[in-house]
Amino acid sequence: MPKAKAKSGTSNPVPAKSTRAKPARVNSTPIHSTAVTPAPPADGKARCPWCLGSLTMTRYHDEEWGTPVHDDRVLFEYLILEGAQAGLSWSTILAKRDNYRRLFARFDPAKVARFKSGDVERLMLDAGIVRNRLKIESTISNAQAFLEVQREFGTFAAFVWDFVGGKPLKIQRQKMKQVPVSTPLSDTLSRELKKRGFRFTGTTICYTFMQAVGMVDDHLDSCFRYALLESAAGTGAVRAGLKNRKDSGT
């Protein structure tokens, strides 16, 4: 699930015990402060708690997150945006997504792969995206690596979905604290991507990518989307309960 912005610097020192605590997250760490419980939408549907309190996040949860994606352009978009999120919140990236689409050729990897140093400098001047040189440069090199995967496997979708046997993994989680930051499977995907020249594809980024594109369904089983996605997947989904998580590779 979308990652929360990491606390930075020294302005509000946190006791050592707190900073050393293992984060319990929904796609990283909880999206919202635990000090305030956000009100759920008025439609009465049960949702994963991380999306509450923001119409944009709720819409993303309801319409996109966890829906299986097999379109290469969309997979490239998620891969790049998940990398851009590193150290930031997913809500920040969603707010900038239209700008990313405009500036990165609608996430056409063939076009992005041809970007030159002049394009990097142009992008560094645009406040509509995260102006991090390493992230911008990695988008171009990742597009080039993406094309190499397409040449080898036919599609990037064929390559990446093979890590889950071509079917979404249904995990059956009851509580937010059961949602991991990474898994052995995301470790494997991360290693493979890095071996192929991808950057900003650490195991946590890979796991959020897998969640976003529906390779793994981490909607809580009480969430209305869990039942909808399960129904849509039918017998094509791979069920992996928590007790079998180690065996399933999740």
Secondary structure, 3 states (H helix, E strand, C coil): CCCCCCCCCCCCCCCHHHHHCCCCCCCCCCCCCCCCCCCCCCCCCCCCHHHCCCHHHHHHHHHCCCCCCCCHHHHHHHHHHHHHCCCCCHHHHHHHHHHHHHHCHHHCHHHHCCCCHHHHHHHHCCCCCCCCHHHHHHHHHHHHHHHHHHHHHCCHHHHHHHHHCCCCEECCECCHHHCCCCCHHHHHHHHHHHHCCCCCCCHHHHHHHHHHCCCEECCECCCHHHHHHHHHHHHHCEECCHHHHHHHCC
